[in-house]
């Protein structure tokens, strides 16, 4: 099980999201409470994904939309 609050697992999580995504067809929705590790995850994810949006769904809970970048 991958924990989104464990930066050491981010590479595996991102690889999994990439393998399950199709450029131009897949949108990844991530819902998460505010933690210290989001900047680390999103910095790594930008190598593969474009962030389509980030909004606060309720106080302290965020939703991010990512799309796999086309090669």
Backbone bond lengths (Angstrom), bond angles and torsions (degrees), N, CA, C in turn:
res aa  C-N    CA-C-N  psi(-1)  N-CA   C-N-CA  omega(-1)  CA-C   N-CA-C  phi
1 X - - - 1.447 - - 1.528 108.66 -
2 X 1.317 116.74 134.38 1.455 121.96 179.16 1.508 109.92 -96.12
3 X 1.296 115.55 135.17 1.456 121.09 177.95 1.522 108.13 -104.97
4 X 1.316 116.23 124.52 1.463 120.57 -178.15 1.521 112.19 -70.86
5 X 1.323 117.37 -6.47 1.446 120.63 178.08 1.530 110.32 -103.37
6 X 1.327 116.84 18.97 1.462 122.51 -178.90 1.524 108.72 -122.97
7 X 1.333 117.55 93.14 1.466 120.14 -176.31 1.514 114.70 -52.45
8 X 1.323 118.21 -28.00 1.463 119.93 178.92 1.531 112.13 -66.59
9 X 1.320 117.96 -16.72 1.467 121.88 179.95 1.529 112.48 -96.82
10 X 1.336 117.37 -5.76 1.463 119.93 -174.89 1.524 112.87 -61.13
11 X 1.314 118.09 -40.51 1.467 120.24 -179.09 1.525 110.63 -59.15
12 X 1.320 117.21 -44.33 1.467 121.32 178.74 1.517 110.80 -66.25
13 X 1.324 117.53 -41.63 1.469 121.14 178.42 1.526 110.20 -61.65
14 X 1.318 117.77 -45.66 1.466 121.40 -179.71 1.519 110.78 -64.73
15 X 1.322 118.14 -42.77 1.471 121.06 176.78 1.528 110.67 -58.80
16 X 1.314 117.24 -40.53 1.466 121.12 178.72 1.518 110.54 -65.31
17 X 1.326 117.65 -45.19 1.473 120.93 178.94 1.525 110.95 -61.98
18 X 1.331 117.09 -41.36 1.470 121.13 178.22 1.524 110.08 -61.50
19 X 1.330 117.30 -44.75 1.472 120.39 -176.98 1.525 112.08 -67.92
20 X 1.319 117.55 -24.01 1.471 121.10 -179.32 1.524 112.72 -94.62
21 X 1.320 117.49 -3.26 1.462 121.80 -175.10 1.517 112.12 -106.20
22 X 1.321 115.10 149.42 1.454 122.88 174.84 1.526 107.66 -119.52
23 X 1.336 118.15 123.46 1.464 120.00 179.67 1.525 111.05 -54.93
24 X 1.314 116.20 134.34 1.453 121.46 177.87 1.525 114.93 78.96
25 X 1.332 117.54 -3.44 1.463 119.82 -177.88 1.518 113.28 -127.71
26 X 1.325 116.29 -27.75 1.459 120.15 -173.78 1.522 110.53 -107.90
27 X 1.322 115.36 134.07 1.451 121.87 172.22 1.525 106.83 -119.42
28 X 1.310 116.49 126.99 1.465 122.33 -179.82 1.518 107.80 -97.23
29 X 1.323 115.91 125.34 1.461 121.34 176.90 1.517 108.55 -107.27
30 X 1.306 115.88 125.08 1.455 121.38 178.68 1.520 108.33 -117.65
31 X 1.310 116.18 128.22 1.454 121.93 177.28 1.525 107.11 -117.36
32 X 1.334 116.75 129.17 1.457 119.07 -173.69 1.521 110.99 -155.73
33 X 1.344 115.61 148.98 1.466 119.02 171.34 1.520 108.84 -78.28
34 X 1.303 116.15 155.47 1.457 119.82 179.63 1.525 109.69 -65.46
35 X 1.340 116.11 127.39 1.462 123.97 179.24 1.523 108.22 -138.36
36 X 1.298 115.74 179.63 1.460 120.44 179.02 1.518 112.60 -77.27
37 X 1.336 117.70 -18.53 1.467 120.86 -167.03 1.533 115.39 -94.89
38 X 1.312 119.45 -6.66 1.476 119.57 -178.64 1.524 113.03 -57.22
39 X 1.335 120.01 -46.14 1.467 118.20 179.99 1.535 112.56 -58.86
40 X 1.317 117.59 -35.24 1.461 121.43 178.45 1.523 110.01 -64.68
41 X 1.336 116.44 -47.78 1.466 120.79 -179.40 1.531 110.47 -61.79
42 X 1.321 117.74 -50.21 1.460 120.29 -175.03 1.525 111.89 -67.95
43 X 1.317 118.24 -31.45 1.465 120.14 175.07 1.524 110.18 -62.71
44 X 1.327 117.34 -42.76 1.463 121.15 178.42 1.529 111.22 -70.38
45 X 1.322 117.02 -39.35 1.471 121.43 -176.84 1.521 112.34 -67.51
46 X 1.331 118.14 -28.39 1.467 119.88 -177.97 1.526 113.03 -65.97
47 X 1.320 117.87 -11.01 1.463 120.20 173.94 1.525 110.90 -68.33
48 X 1.338 117.23 -22.40 1.459 122.15 -175.01 1.528 113.57 -124.81
49 X 1.321 116.77 -28.23 1.462 121.38 -171.32 1.521 111.72 -119.87
50 X 1.345 114.51 149.99 1.462 121.91 168.02 1.521 106.52 -99.19
51 X 1.327 116.56 137.82 1.458 119.55 176.02 1.525 107.94 -86.02
52 X 1.327 115.77 120.27 1.455 121.49 -178.34 1.519 112.24 -89.60
53 X 1.303 116.23 -20.04 1.454 119.14 179.54 1.510 111.34 179.78
54 X 1.308 115.11 155.54 1.453 122.68 175.31 1.509 106.19 -145.95
55 X 1.312 116.19 125.55 1.456 119.15 178.79 1.519 110.01 -142.88
56 X 1.299 114.24 155.41 1.456 120.50 176.86 1.521 107.29 -89.76
57 X 1.337 116.57 111.91 1.461 122.03 -177.45 1.526 111.13 -73.07
58 X 1.303 115.42 -38.19 1.458 123.25 173.69 1.519 106.11 -155.53
59 X 1.306 118.82 169.05 1.465 118.63 -175.08 1.538 113.09 -52.64
60 X 1.333 114.70 120.06 1.456 120.82 177.45 1.513 115.97 80.21
61 X 1.343 118.49 -0.24 1.470 122.92 178.92 1.526 107.90 -117.86
62 X 1.325 115.45 124.85 1.460 120.41 -175.03 1.521 111.29 -117.70
63 X 1.336 115.19 153.24 1.467 122.30 175.10 1.521 106.90 -126.33
64 X 1.320 115.38 128.04 1.460 122.34 178.21 1.514 109.15 -118.30
65 X 1.333 116.10 139.94 1.474 122.02 176.13 1.511 107.70 -112.93
66 X 1.339 115.90 126.25 1.457 122.12 179.84 1.519 109.93 -122.35
67 X 1.320 116.20 148.12 1.468 121.77 174.59 1.526 108.20 -130.65
68 X 1.323 115.54 133.30 1.457 120.47 178.56 1.518 109.66 -63.26
69 X 1.301 116.00 128.62 1.453 121.85 -179.80 1.538 109.01 -68.69
70 X 1.325 116.38 141.11 1.456 119.31 177.09 1.516 109.83 -75.08
71 X 1.313 115.82 145.71 1.472 120.47 -175.74 1.487 112.84 -71.79
